[in-house]
Amino acid sequence: MTNKIKVMSVFGTRPEAIKMAPLIKELEKRENIESIVCLTGQHREMLMQVLNTFNIEADFNLDIMRPGQTVTTITTDVLSGMENILKDVKPDIMLVHGDTSTSFAGALAAFYAGVRVGHVEAGLRTYDKLSPFPEEMNRQMTSRLADLHFAPTKANRENLKRENVSDNVYVTGNTVIDALSTTVSKNYRFADKVLDAVDFNNAKYILLTAHRRENLGQPLRQICQAVSILAKDNADVKFIYPMHLNPLVRNTAREILGGLDNVILTEPVDVCDMHNLMNRCYMVMTDSGGLQEEAPALGKPVLVLRTETERPEAVTAGTVKIAGVETDTIVGMANTLIRDTAAYSSQAEAVNPYGDGHASARICDAILYYFGLGDKPKDFGE
C-alpha cells in the first residue's frame, strides 16, 4: 500500500451515482485517501446528469451501454472491462453500491484481482430471489464477496448477521440523505421547463415513478389505470410522471395517461430537479427503492407500487406503505392520503429511519480504521 489508500468507486447507473456522489466528495476531502472513479456506463445520459450536478469527473469509463443490453451482457462486459483497469491501478479497495449488475460484476472482478471490496448500502433483503430481479441476488452475492459492509440501518446489519456476515459491518445511515443537503433548496428553480412552469401552490401534486423490470407489462398497466381513476375522481389533484426512457414504460404511460388534463408526463429529470420535486409535492407513488428513503426525509408520504420492499424499516416507522400493483388497492390507499388529513399527517410526520446526513463520513472513517489510519466510527443511531 502507498502512502495514500487507493479507493476506487465503481458504479454505472443513475441511482448508484446519486448515492455514491456524496461519498466520493467526502473521499476527495480525506488527505489519506486517493479517490478514483470508474464508471461502467450501464446507464449513459442519466448517469452523466448526476456527475455534472456534483462536479465529479470519472477517471475511467467502460461505456458498456448498448442497444438491447441484457443482464448477461452487462455482467460480462463489466467483468472483462474491469480486468485491465484493476491490473493498472491496483486499488487498495473497490467500493460498489447496492444491488445492480454493475455492483455484482465489479465486486467479482475485484475478487478475481485480489482487491478488497467495500459494499455501500449492504444488507438489504427481500429473500425472494426473483423479486426484485436481478437485484436481490446481486446484493446477496455481493455480500459474499465484500470485505467491508456499510449497512444503512441496524436491521440491514441483522440481515447480514443471520447470513454469518459479522466482521467489518458498520451501520452508517444511507448516503442518499447526505445528498439531499446538497440538492434541495427553498428557492430552487427547476431546470426542466415543464416543472419550472408548475405552480405547486394551486393543487396537490403527486409525484409518480414506475419503471422496475418486474412491473413491466400488466402490473404497469394496472398502476397507470389506478392513476387514471385517481386523476378523474380528484379534480384538485395533479400527477407528475417523469417517464423512464424504456419504450415499454413510455408507451404504456402515454396510452393510458396521455389524454388526462391533470396528469403531466415529462422527460426524466436530473437529480436536483427530482429532489426538489419531491420536496414540493404532496406525496409520492413509486416503485423506486431510493425514493422510499429520500421522500420520508422530506416529510412526504410514500406509497410503494410493489408487492414487497427490501426497506422494511420505513414501513415499520410508518413513512411508507406498500400499495402493491392491483388497481383497486392503489386507488383506495391513495384516496385515503388525499382525503384523510389525519392519515396523511401520521405518515408525513413519522421519523425517517435512514440517516442523519453523515453516512459518507462514517464510511470514510471505517475505511481509514480498516487500514489502521483512524479510530473506529460509532454506528448510526448509537
Residue pairs with C-beta under 8 A, 6 or more apart in sequence:
1 92
1 371
2 34
3 32
4 31
4 32
4 33
4 34
5 32
5 33
5 34
5 92
5 93
5 367
5 368
5 371
5 373
6 34
6 36
6 89
6 90
6 91
6 92
6 93
7 27
7 33
7 34
7 35
7 36
7 91
7 92
7 93
7 95
7 367
8 36
8 37
8 38
8 89
8 91
8 93
8 94
8 95
8 115
9 20
9 23
9 24
9 27
9 35
9 36
9 37
9 38
9 94
9 95
10 38
10 39
10 40
10 82
10 94
10 95
10 96
10 102
10 103
10 106
11 17
11 20
11 39
11 40
11 96
11 97
11 100
11 102
11 103
12 39
12 40
12 41
12 42
12 43
12 47
12 62
12 64
12 74
12 78
12 100
12 102
13 42
13 43
13 46
13 47
13 100
13 102
14 43
14 46
14 47
14 49
14 50
14 271
15 98
15 100
15 288
15 289
15 290
16 97
16 98
16 100
16 102
16 103
17 47
17 50
17 51
17 271
18 50
18 176
18 179
18 271
18 290
19 97
19 98
19 120
19 121
19 174
19 175
19 176
19 179
19 290
20 95
20 97
20 120
20 175
21 50
21 51
21 53
21 54
21 56
21 179
21 271
22 54
22 175
22 178
22 179
22 182
22 359
22 360
23 95
23 120
23 175
23 178
23 359
23 360
23 363
23 364
24 35
24 37
24 54
24 56
25 54
25 56
25 360
26 178
26 360
26 361
26 363
26 364
27 33
27 35
27 364
28 35
30 364
30 368
32 368
32 373
32 374
33 364
33 367
33 368
36 59
36 60
36 89
36 91
37 56
37 57
37 58
37 59
37 60
38 58
38 59
38 60
38 61
38 62
38 82
38 85
39 47
39 51
39 58
39 60
39 61
39 62
39 63
40 61
40 62
40 64
40 74
40 77
40 78
40 81
40 102
40 105
40 106
41 47
41 61
41 62
41 63
41 64
41 65
42 64
42 65
42 69
42 74
42 78
42 100
42 101
42 102
43 65
44 63
44 65
45 245
46 245
46 268
49 270
49 271
50 270
50 271
51 57
51 58
52 270
53 183
53 270
53 271
53 272
54 182
60 85
62 77
62 78
62 81
62 82
64 73
64 74
64 77
64 78
64 81
66 73
71 101
71 134
74 101
74 102
74 105
75 101
75 104
75 105
76 105
78 101
78 102
78 105
78 106
78 109
79 105
79 108
79 109
82 105
82 106
82 109
82 110
82 113
83 109
83 112
83 113
86 94
86 109
86 110
86 113
86 115
87 113
90 115
91 115
92 115
92 116
92 371
93 115
93 116
93 117
93 118
93 147
93 148
93 367
93 370
94 106
94 107
94 110
94 115
94 116
94 117
94 118
95 117
95 118
95 119
95 120
96 102
96 103
96 104
96 106
96 107
96 110
96 117
96 118
96 119
96 120
96 142
96 146
97 103
97 119
97 120
97 121
98 120
98 121
98 124
98 135
98 139
98 289
99 121
99 124
99 132
99 135
99 136
99 138
99 139
99 142
100 135
100 138
101 134
101 138
103 119
103 138
103 139
103 142
104 137
104 138
104 139
104 141
104 142
104 145
107 117
107 119
107 141
107 142
107 145
107 146
108 141
108 145
110 116
110 117
110 145
111 117
111 145
116 147
116 148
117 142
117 145
117 146
117 147
117 148
118 146
118 147
118 148
118 149
118 150
118 363
118 367
119 142
119 143
119 146
119 148
119 149
119 150
120 150
120 175
120 363
121 150
121 151
121 152
121 174
121 175
122 139
122 142
122 143
122 146
122 149
122 150
122 151
122 156
122 160
122 169
123 143
123 149
123 151
123 152
123 153
123 155
123 156
123 157
123 158
123 159
123 160
123 169
124 139
124 152
124 156
124 159
124 310
124 311
125 136
125 139
125 140
125 159
125 310
126 132
126 136
126 308
126 309
126 310
127 136
128 136
128 308
129 136
129 137
129 140
130 136
130 214
131 214
131 306
131 307
131 308
132 212
132 213
132 214
132 306
132 310
133 213
133 214
136 310
140 163
143 149
143 160
143 163
143 165
147 168
148 168
148 170
148 366
148 367
148 370
149 160
149 165
149 168
149 169
149 170
150 170
150 172
150 359
150 362
150 363
150 366
151 157
151 159
151 160
151 169
151 170
151 171
151 172
152 171
152 172
152 173
152 174
152 293
152 354
152 355
152 359
152 380
153 171
153 173
153 174
153 313
153 353
153 354
153 380
153 381
154 171
154 379
154 381
155 312
155 313
156 171
157 169
157 171
160 166
160 169
161 169
168 366
168 370
170 362
170 363
170 366
170 377
170 379
171 379
171 380
171 381
171 382
172 355
172 359
172 362
172 363
172 366
172 379
172 380
173 354
173 355
173 356
173 357
173 358
173 359
173 362
173 380
174 293
174 354
174 355
174 359
175 355
175 359
175 360
175 363
176 290
176 293
176 294
176 354
176 355
177 293
177 294
177 297
177 352
177 354
177 355
177 356
177 357
177 359
178 355
178 357
178 358
178 359
178 360
179 271
179 275
180 275
180 294
180 297
180 298
180 357
181 357
183 271
183 272
183 275
183 276
184 275
184 276
184 279
184 298
185 276
188 272
188 276
188 279
189 196
190 196
190 198
190 269
190 273
190 276
190 277
191 269
191 270
191 272
191 273
192 266
192 267
192 269
192 270
192 273
194 264
194 266
194 267
195 240
195 266
195 269
195 273
195 277
198 205
198 240
198 264
200 280
200 281
203 236
203 237
203 238
203 262
204 234
204 236
204 237
204 238
204 282
204 283
204 338
205 237
205 238
205 239
205 240
205 280
205 281
205 282
206 237
206 238
206 239
206 240
206 281
206 282
206 283
206 284
206 285
206 334
207 239
207 240
207 277
207 278
207 281
207 283
207 284
207 285
207 286
208 227
208 239
208 240
208 241
208 284
208 285
208 286
209 241
209 242
209 244
209 284
209 285
209 286
209 287
209 288
209 291
210 220
210 223
210 224
210 241
210 249
210 285
210 286
210 287
210 305
211 244
211 246
211 249
211 287
211 288
212 287
212 288
212 306
214 306
215 223
215 287
215 305
215 306
215 325
216 246
216 248
216 249
217 248
219 325
220 248
220 249
220 252
221 252
221 256
222 325
222 326
222 327
222 330
223 287
223 305
223 325
223 327
223 330
224 252
224 253
224 255
224 256
224 257
225 256
225 327
226 327
226 328
226 330
226 331
226 334
227 239
227 241
227 256
227 257
227 263
227 285
227 330
228 256
228 257
228 260
228 263
229 327
229 331
230 237
230 239
230 330
230 331
230 334
230 335
230 338
231 237
231 238
231 239
231 257
231 260
231 262
231 263
232 260
233 331
233 335
234 335
234 338
235 262
237 262
237 282
237 338
238 262
238 263
238 264
239 257
239 262
239 263
239 264
240 264
240 266
240 277
240 281
241 253
241 257
241 263
241 264
241 265
241 266
242 266
242 267
242 268
242 269
242 274
242 277
243 249
243 250
243 253
243 265
243 266
243 267
243 268
244 250
244 268
245 268
253 265
254 265
257 263
257 265
258 265
269 277
275 294
275 298
278 284
278 291
278 294
278 295
278 298
278 300
279 298
279 300
281 300
282 300
282 338
283 300
283 301
283 302
283 303
283 334
283 337
283 338
283 344
283 348
284 291
284 295
284 300
284 301
284 302
284 303
285 302
285 303
285 305
285 323
285 330
285 334
286 292
286 295
286 302
286 303
286 304
286 305
287 304
287 305
287 306
289 309
289 310
289 311
291 302
292 302
292 304
292 309
292 311
292 314
292 320
293 311
293 314
293 352
293 354
293 355
295 301
295 302
295 319
296 302
296 314
296 317
296 319
296 320
296 350
296 352
296 354
297 352
297 354
297 355
299 348
299 349
300 348
301 319
301 320
301 321
301 337
301 344
301 347
301 348
302 314
302 319
302 320
302 321
303 320
303 321
303 322
303 323
303 330
303 333
303 334
303 337
304 320
304 321
304 322
304 323
305 323
305 324
305 325
305 330
306 322
306 324
306 325
307 322
307 324
307 325
308 322
309 315
309 320
309 322
311 320
313 353
313 354
314 320
314 352
314 353
314 354
315 321
315 322
316 353
317 350
317 351
317 352
317 353
318 346
318 347
318 350
319 347
319 350
319 351
319 352
319 353
321 333
321 347
323 329
323 330
323 333
323 334
324 330
336 343
337 343
337 344
337 347
338 344
355 380
356 380
358 380
359 380
361 377
362 377
362 378
362 379
362 380
365 374
365 375
365 376
365 377
366 376
366 377
368 374
369 375
369 376
369 377
